[in-house]
Amino acid sequence: MSSTASALLQRVPGQPVRRHQGDPSRVMELHRTRRFAASKPYAMRVVADDGYNRMAIEIGALMKLEKMGASHFLKVIDSGFAYCPRSERFFSFMVTPMCGPNPPPQPQSRKGNKFSLACSINIGIQVIEALRQLHDAGFIHCDVKGSNLVPGLEPTPGRSI
């Protein structure tokens, strides 16, 4: 896989797709890479290298989970680093399939904009399955909360979280 973002990826013009409070990274939608035209949307997460290699740890965890066949985690399409001469800094990047909105949209048709009991139970089961897969891989998630849940973009039976 490639080691430079500038040679590999082209970003869709416009603002980053999403940014979380307290998260120093930016997520951008991709429409094409050097290797192929994307038949489905991908996202590139870019973060300035802070010396702690947090992105490298996250990429390593996702790759290990992928090898184990974990179904509730993103597949890493590409990853690497690039140097930006203008800011004189290194940036790490990771390319994954695009996910749904974060946090998941609240249903508008329900009274009080609440999820149904069945939907809430389904989300809870999927979170427990994901945590089990993460723990089986030897990792602990120290920040489990609703804003860290991302629904899959593609419609599937049972809608995957």
Wavefront OBJ file of the C-alpha trace (Angstrom):
o trace
v 0.000 0.000 0.000
v 0.987 3.607 -0.547
v 2.834 5.709 1.981
v 1.930 9.216 0.809
v -1.534 10.694 0.863
v -0.817 13.334 -1.780
v 0.124 10.793 -4.459
v -2.697 8.394 -3.628
v -5.825 10.331 -2.896
v -7.921 13.148 -4.241
v -10.409 14.842 -1.912
v -13.860 15.940 -2.926
v -13.833 19.754 -2.904
v -15.455 21.281 0.168
v -15.349 21.016 3.904
v -14.454 17.926 5.921
v -17.283 15.414 6.218
v -17.358 15.366 10.025
v -15.329 16.414 13.003
v -15.904 15.466 16.628
v -15.358 17.810 19.541
v -11.963 17.066 21.048
v -10.853 14.997 18.039
v -7.860 16.598 16.270
v -8.468 14.631 13.056
v -10.469 15.536 9.971
v -12.509 13.118 7.869
v -12.896 13.775 4.136
v -14.906 11.938 1.483
v -12.963 10.435 -1.433
v -14.180 9.885 -4.957
v -11.070 8.367 -6.521
v -7.693 6.929 -5.686
v -4.696 6.429 -7.936
v -5.379 2.689 -8.095
v -9.094 2.706 -8.940
v -12.224 4.786 -9.295
v -14.257 4.227 -6.156
v -17.492 2.380 -6.846
v -18.633 3.250 -3.327
v -17.693 6.175 -1.086
v -14.572 6.070 1.061
v -13.381 8.363 3.828
v -9.873 9.522 4.650
v -9.066 10.477 8.222
v -6.056 12.777 8.558
v -4.369 13.758 11.818
v -1.184 15.712 12.532
v 1.539 13.509 14.009
v 1.792 14.356 17.699
v 4.574 11.924 18.582
v 2.253 9.484 20.366
v 1.309 7.464 17.252
v -2.358 7.248 18.282
v -3.388 6.763 14.663
v -0.868 3.908 14.254
v -2.320 2.161 17.313
v -5.853 2.571 15.951
v -4.822 1.265 12.510
v -3.053 -1.717 14.088
v -6.132 -2.540 16.157
v -8.454 -2.308 13.132
v -6.144 -4.515 11.024
v -5.969 -7.136 13.792
v -9.771 -7.077 14.141
v -10.117 -7.475 10.363
v -7.826 -10.547 10.397
v -9.959 -12.017 13.187
v -13.105 -11.519 11.089
v -14.686 -8.924 13.398
v -17.889 -7.668 11.789
v -18.489 -4.432 13.726
v -15.318 -2.546 12.782
v -14.122 -0.602 9.752
v -11.841 -2.190 7.175
v -8.621 -0.231 6.593
v -8.258 0.275 2.827
v -4.963 2.179 3.048
v -2.876 4.022 5.608
v 0.404 5.864 5.844
v 1.905 9.288 6.410
v 2.774 12.381 4.410
v 4.899 15.472 4.971
v 3.377 18.900 4.441
v 6.140 21.407 3.560
v 3.837 24.387 4.131
v 3.186 23.540 7.784
v 6.467 21.607 8.176
v 4.610 18.743 9.874
v 3.959 15.078 9.267
v 0.391 13.830 8.976
v -0.907 10.283 9.364
v -3.849 9.135 7.260
v -6.228 6.193 7.130
v -8.694 5.317 4.346
v -11.851 3.358 5.271
v -15.281 2.807 3.751
v -17.618 5.754 4.359
v -20.000 5.255 7.282
v -23.404 6.666 8.060
v -24.051 9.826 10.071
v -22.506 10.189 13.506
v -24.329 10.138 15.834
v -27.114 8.133 14.167
v -30.116 10.323 13.353
v -32.992 10.198 15.798
v -36.227 8.910 14.279
v -38.577 11.809 13.523
v -41.770 9.753 13.193
v -41.801 8.543 16.810
v -43.386 10.489 19.634
v -40.632 12.322 21.499
v -38.050 11.421 18.808
v -37.042 8.225 20.614
v -35.859 4.902 19.246
v -38.342 2.059 19.588
v -37.701 -0.595 22.231
v -36.788 -3.142 19.524
v -34.321 -0.713 17.905
v -32.740 0.125 21.281
v -32.319 -3.568 22.109
v -30.786 -4.215 18.659
v -28.279 -1.371 19.156
v -27.414 -2.664 22.639
v -26.809 -6.197 21.346
v -24.561 -4.917 18.554
v -22.539 -2.769 20.994
v -22.027 -5.797 23.263
v -20.968 -7.924 20.252
v -18.506 -5.210 19.156
v -17.019 -4.911 22.652
v -16.675 -8.708 22.823
v -14.795 -8.710 19.490
v -12.575 -5.860 20.689
v -11.773 -7.631 23.972
v -11.121 -10.943 22.185
v -8.498 -9.090 20.112
v -6.811 -7.895 23.315
v -7.974 -4.271 23.302
v -10.045 -2.191 25.725
v -12.170 0.778 24.623
v -11.961 3.470 27.281
v -14.587 5.810 25.800
v -17.797 3.872 25.079
v -20.598 6.367 24.374
v -23.302 7.028 21.822
v -21.286 9.538 19.792
v -18.637 6.833 19.174
v -21.196 4.577 17.468
v -21.360 4.851 13.687
v -24.020 3.103 11.590
v -23.034 1.353 8.373
v -23.755 3.334 5.213
v -25.163 0.482 3.153
v -28.701 -0.662 3.993
v -28.565 -4.144 5.485
v -31.106 -6.317 7.258
v -30.954 -5.313 10.910
v -28.868 -2.186 10.099
v -25.307 -2.647 11.316
v -23.705 -0.430 13.993
l 1 2 3 4 5 6 7 8 9 10 11 12 13 14 15 16 17 18 19 20 21 22 23 24 25 26 27 28 29 30 31 32 33 34 35 36 37 38 39 40 41 42 43 44 45 46 47 48 49 50 51 52 53 54 55 56 57 58 59 60 61 62 63 64 65 66 67 68 69 70 71 72 73 74 75 76 77 78 79 80 81 82 83 84 85 86 87 88 89 90 91 92 93 94 95 96 97 98 99 100 101 102 103 104 105 106 107 108 109 110 111 112 113 114 115 116 117 118 119 120 121 122 123 124 125 126 127 128 129 130 131 132 133 134 135 136 137 138 139 140 141 142 143 144 145 146 147 148 149 150 151 152 153 154 155 156 157 158 159 160 161
